[in-house]
Amino acid sequence: MGTHNRITRRGFIKLGVATAGAAIAGPGMLATAYANRHAHPHPGSLDYLDRNTYLKNMEVVGNFQLGEERGGKMQMMAVGPRRFLFQDGDVIEVSNPRQPRLIKKHAFEGSQLQLAYNKKLRKWILIAGAGAITTSSTQKAPNGKYDDPTMIEAVRTRPGLRGIRIYDATDPANIVLLSEFSTDGGDPKRPIQTGSGTHRNYYDGGQYAYLDTAPDDSFIHMESPIRYHTNGIMIVDVSDPAQPRQAAMWWVPGQRVGEEAEYKQWREYGDKTSFTSVHGAMIVPKKVEDGGKFGYSAYGSFGMLIYDLSDIKTPRLIGRFLPEYKYTHTTSVAFHTIDVSRVDRGIVITNPEALNPDCNEPYVPSWVVDVRDRAKPKAIAQLPVPVPPPNAAYKNFCDKRGRFGTHNPPHVKAPGKPDPNFTCYSYFNAGLQCYDIGDLKSAKIVAYFIPPQGGELEKFNSFNRTVDNVFVEWDRKLIWAASDTGLYAVATPALGKPMLGPLPVKEWSLPGLNEGHA
């Protein structure tokens, strides 16, 4: 086992001083019943799902499996001029974006995936997460584990790997399993394992992988009903992918049983709503072995945290961004993802994840944050809130059925260099929303693509995630929108004229990323 590290409660509270005074403002119903995933129609809500497509300053140039669920996370690799998207266990060649084709179905196991080229090994390494089931609400248990405690026992006793699977993906048509790793430190072949396994991880092709995990069943001070465990950050040495080993573990004081004194000091203590867990492990923009020293994480209701990784075995918290919220408690994941694509400009963008349909929770904004002084990150601006197309049958997205709010930015690892003035977000029922961020203090929406809603209104939780994920090929100026009605390739003049044929990747989005892959 590796080193376990955490800061003191006093140290965490000191770093938790509010750094932005703006209160949350936004559209929607500020209801008091926060039942995750349950529909909460209100006067003005549509009584049907919108199957129309809406485009502003965008065009659809290709699609894959129309009418099917293709909302999963995406990663990309390249072999010469050929490009391959990995998603939901499938390998899809997108060299010709007008006609994506399935290379292999069920090529690997796991939908939470990370893919990068390891220069030392001369292999593309794929890391796929394996985690415990959630305790989210059901039709009979609107408040999840709080309404139905048997969900907790189901989590604890469910068999299967809790950790990661590591694959050699160098030949995308023949992916080979190299190892399995259980985050509780035990034999990964055991039927019953402890902890949460992993949710959202990060791997850059180097020596270390950064995992979003609760390594054992002591990590249970999770207020949100949607999970039993509260996750921290595990750093794993994967220099030998066949024998991964833990290097460090970091968490917020109070997350574990035995830390009740710290737990009771949380502002979220006992509220049974707040997402008191990391979401998305840690993103390290520059590999540690290449001189990278800093990591960034979205830590739910605890804010965005910044770490010094000078000693990889002892991560040290050095900065925290946590605005003063008008609403102390919210069911949303207040800090869900951090986009570090422009950290060389001294900025990152944070975003939440809305969890409830029909705006049945306070709206939480996406923040542009100045991180030039990592010890004192501060707000610059908020991204503007999308409004419906003028020809839509609803006046705001709270009246359109399903979730409304951000989910993911373009993945930080991608071909080409990120455009300094353009970004986009998957926005659930608002589709894909694209922003001009040239002037950070007055960012504006310049394009959108809203595909038809999938699911059925009468089928519980089937229509909540219209556009779930987005991946941008910066060099080919192509955007992949992953939705519940298919995978779409879209383009916009705001990003530039798209390249619609095979193209070797000359550079990638982060320093040293995928070096030598060609």
N, C-alpha and C positions, 0 to 999 in steps of 0.2 A: 504494500500500500504506500501511497505517496504522502506528502506532507499536507496536513489540514491547517488552513489559515483563516482567520477572521479578525476583524478589528474589534475594539472595545465598543460597548454601547455609547460611551461618552464621545468617542471618536466619530462614530457614525452620526450621532445627533449633531455634533459640531459641523459636519459636512452637510447636514440636512437643512441648514438655514436657507430660507426661501431666496431664490435668485431672480424671481420675476413676480411683479405684483399684479399682473393682469388677471382678472377673473375670467373664468371660462364663459364664453358666450357662443350661442349657436342656435340652430333651428330646433324645432321638435317639441315633443311632449315631455315635460318634466314630471313624469309619473312617479308615484311612490312605491309601486309594486314592481320589484326588480327580478322577475322570474326569467332566468336565462333561456333563450331559444323559443319561449312561448309567444305566440302571436298576441298582440294587444291592439286590435283595430280601434279606431276612434272616429268621431265625426269627421268626414272628409277622406277617410281611408278608402282605397279602391276595394271593390268586392270581387276582383279578378286579378290575375297576374298579367303583366304587360309583356306580350310576346313580340312587340315591335323592336326594330333596330334603329338607333339614333346615332348620327355621325355629325361632328362639327370639325371642319378642317382636317379630316382624316379619311382614309380609304382602307378598305379591306383588300389585301393583296393575295391572301391565301388562307386556307383553313384545314383543319384535321378533325375527323370524326364529329361532324356536325350532329347536334342533337344528343350527344353523349356527354357525360360528366368528365371534364378534363381540367378541373380546377387546381390540381396539385402543384407543389413546388417544382421549380425547374432549375436544371444545371446544364452546362454546355461543355463539350469537348470538341477538338478539331483534329483531323488527320489530313494534312495537306490542305487542299481547298475544300474538303468535305467537313460539314458541321453536323453535330448530333445533339439533340435535346434529350435529356434523361428526365422522366417524369412518371411517378406512380408505378415504378417497376418496369416501365417500357423504355425502349430506345427508339427514337424517331429521327430519321435523317431529314434535315431541313436545308440542305445545300441549295435546293431549289425551293424557296419559300412558297411559291405558288402551288407546289404539289408535295407537301411533306409526306413521307412514307415510313411505315412501321418497319424497323429493322428486326426487332425481336420483342415479343410480348412476354411479360413476366421474366425479364432478363435478370432481375435482382429483387430482393425483398426489402420493402420499406419505402414510404413516401416522403419522409424527412431525410433529405439527401444532401451530401456535399461531394464535389468532384473537383480534383485539381491534379496537375502534372507534377510528379516528384522527380526533380532533375537528377538527384543522386541515384535513384532506382531506375530511372528512365522508363517510368510507368505512369499511366493515369490511374490514380487511386480514388476509389469511390467509397465513401463512408455513409452508411445508411443507419438511421436511428431505429431503436425498438423500445417501446415504452408501455407503461401500464395503461389500462383503460381509464377513462375519465369518470367523474361522478356528476356529470352535467344533468340538467333537468330532463325529465321525461314527461309524457302526457299526464302521468299519475303523480309525479313528484316534481312540481314546479321549482322547488328550491333544492333539487339534487340531493346531496348527501344529508342535508339537514331535514329533509322530509322523509328520506328513506335511508336510514343508517346501514341497511344491508348492502348498499353500494360499496361501503368501505371494506367490508369483508370480501366482497367480490374482487376488489382491487388487490387485496393482500394475498388472495389464494389463487388468482388466475395464473395458469402455467405459461411459460414462454420466456424468451430472452428479454432482459431489461438492460439495455446498453447499446452497443453498436455492432454492426457487421462491416468488415473491411474487405473490399473486393479489388482485384486487378481488372480494370476496365480498358486496358490498352487496346484490345480488340473489342469494339463495341458490340460485335455480333456473338462474342463468346466471353462473357464476363465470368471471372473465376473467384470464388470465395477464398480469401486468405486466412481469415480468423474471425472469431466472435469474442467480444469483451463484455463482461458483466460489470456494471458500475458499482455493484456492491462488493466487488473484489473476489467473489467466489467463482467456482467452476461454471462457465457459461452454458454447460450442458445440463445443469440441474433443472428439473421440471419447475420447481417453485423458487423464485428469487425475490429479493427484497428491494425496497426503494421504488423509484418511479421509472427507472430506465431513463431514456432521453427523449427530449421533445424537439428543440431546434438547436442544431449544432453548427460549428464553423470549422472548416479545414482549408488551409491555404497551400497545400502541397509540400509543406515543410516538415519539421520534426514534430510539431505539436498539433493536436486537435483540441478544440475547446467545446466542452459538452454542457448542455443544459440538463441538470440532473439532481435528484435527491438520492444519495447513495445508499440510504437505509431507511427504515421505518421510524426513525426518530425525527425526520424532517416533516412534521405534520402541522405546523402552525400556519396553515393556509386558510385564510378567511373565506376566500371565494368558494361558492358551492361547487364549482365545476371540476375541482380536483381535490384529491385527498392529500397529496404530497405538496410541499413547497420546495422548489428547486433552487440550487445554488450552481456554482461554476466549477466544473472539474477540468483540469488540464491533463491530457494524456499524451505520453511520449509514444509516437507511432513511427519512430525512425526505422524500426523493424515491424512492418505491418502484420507480420505473422505472430508477433508477440508484443502487443500493446501493453503499456503499464502506466499506472497513475503517477503523475508528477506532483500534483497539488489539488487542493479542494478549498474553495472560498465560499462563504455565505454571510448573510446579514445576521448579526446577533439577534437572537430571539426566534429564529426559524426552527430550532430543534427542541424536542423534549429535554428538560434539564436546564433550559435557558428562560425559565418563566419570568425572572426578574426583568430581563431585557424585553421579552415579549409584551409584558404589561405596560411598558413604556411606549409602545407603538401608538401612533394616533389611530391606527386601524384595529387595535386590539378589541376583539369581540364583536366587530361590526357585521360579520358573516356575509360580507359583500366584496371587500377589496381583494385585488389580485396581488397577494403578498408573496411574490415569487419572481425569480428572473424569468424573462421570456426571450430566448434566443442566444443563450450563452454569452460569449464575448467575441467581438470582432476585432481583429488585430490588423490594421491596414498595411503594416510592413512586417514581414516575417521576423521573429525574434532572432533567428540565426543570421539574418541580414542586417541586424542593428535596430530592429523595431523594439520600442520600449513601452508602447502604450496600447491599452485595450479599452474598448467601449462596450457597455452592455445596457440593454433596456430591462429594467428591473421592476416592471409592474408599477404598483403604487408607490414604490420607493424612489422612482425617478430614473434618470439616466446617470450611470456611474462610470467614472473614468479611473483606470488603474495604471500603476507603474509596474512594469514587468521586468525591471532590471535584473531581479532575481526571480526566475520563472517559477521556482519552488515556493516563493513567498510573494504572491501578488499583493500589492499595497494600494488601497483606495486613496486617491489623491484629490478627486473632485466629484461633485454631485450637483445635478441640475434637477430641481424640484420646485415648480412654481407654486404660488399660493393659490389653491383651488377655492373657488366659490363653494363647491360641493366637496366636503371633506371625504366622503365615501362615494365611490361609484363602482358599478358592476363591471364596467369596461376594463380592459387592460390598458391602463393610463399610459404606460410606456411599453410598447409592444416591439418596435423595431427601431434601430438606429441606422441611418444612411450615412456612411463615412466616406462616400465617394469624393467629396470635396474637402476633406480634412486638410489638404495642402493649402486651401484657401482660408483655413482657420474656422470652418463652419461644419456642423453636422445638422441633419434634420431628423427630428424624432417624430414618431407617430403612434397613436393609440390603436386599439382594435375594439370596435363596437361589438357587443355580444348579443344585445337584445333586438328583436325585430320591432318595427313600428316606432322607433325612437323612444322606447320605453326605458330610457336612462338619460342622464345629463350628457350633453355633447362635450367631447374632449377634443381640443385642437391638436394640430401638428405644429411643432415649434421649429423655427430656424434658430440654432444656438451657436453663439460665438464661443469657440473653445481654444482661442489663441492662448489664453491663460487657463490651462487645464485645471488648475486648482480653484478657479472661480468662473465656471461657465455661466454665461448669461444670455437671456433671450434677446433676439434681434427682431423677430416678427413671427406671425402665425400665417400658415398657408390659408388662402381663402376657401370658403365653404362652397361646394358645387351647388348650382341651381339647375332645375330640370330644363330640358329642351323646350323651346316655346310652343311646340306642337304636342307636347305630352299632355296626358289627361289629369295631371296632378300639379299642384302649385309648388310643392316642395317634396323632397324625397322621403319625408316622414309619412306622406300620404301614399307613396308607392310601397307595396308590401315587401317585407324582407328587412334585412339589416341595412342601415345607412351609416357609413363611416369608413375610414381608411382601414387597410389591412397590411399591404406590403408595398415598399418602393421597389424599383428595379434591383435585382440582386447585385451586390457589390462586386462579384466576380463575373466579368463578361468580356467579350472581344471588343477591342478599341478603348479609347479614352472617354470617360463620361463627359458629356456636353456640359460646359460650365453654366449655361444659361437655361437648361431644359431638364425637366424630370417629370415623372408621372407616377401615379399611385393606383393600385387596385382599390376600388371603393364600394365593393359589394353591390347593392342595388343601383348605385350611381355609375356602375361600369368602370371604365378606365378613364381617369381624369389626368390631363397633362398640363404642366405649368411652365410659364416663363418665369425663371428666377434670376434673370439678369440683374434686376434691381430687387435685392432681397427684402427691402422694406415695403415694396409694393408688388409682390408676386401676383400673377394673374393666370387664370385658366385660359389656355389658348386652343385647346383641342379636347375632344372626348370621343369615346366609342362606347356605346351602351348596347350590348347584344340582348336578344330576347331572354326573359327570365325562364329558368328551368323549374322543374318540380311541379307540384300540384298544391293548390291552396288548401285542400282538405287533408293533405298528407303532412304530418308533423315534421317540422325542420327540413323540409325538402326544397325550400325556395329562398333560403336566407343568404346565399353566397353567390350572387350572379357572376361577378368577376372576383376571383380569389387571389390571383397572383399575376405578376408581370415580369418579363425578362426583356432587356433591351440589348440588341447587338449594336453597339455604338458605331462600329466601323461600317456596317452595312446599312445603318440608319433604319433598322427594322425593330418593331415592337411585337412581342408575343404576349397576347392576353389570354390567360387561362380561365375558362369560365365553366359554368354548369351546363352549357349547351355547345361545348366544343372548344378547340384551341384555335385561335385566330392570329394571323400575321397582319399587322396594320402598320400604316405609315402616315406621316404628317409633314407638311412643308415646314412646320415649326422646328423639326429636327433635321430636315434636309431630304434631298431626293434619295429614295432607297436604292440599294444595289440588290437586284433580284436574281443573281446567279452565284455560283460557287466563288469563294474568295479566301485565299490563305490568310490566316490571322497574323498580322505583323507585330501587334502589341496588344496587351491586355490591360484591364482597368486599374490594376494595382501594381506597385513596383515589385518586380521579380516574379510576378505571378506567371505560372506555366512556362517559365524559361526553358528553352531547349526542346519543347514539345514537337516542333516541326522536323 
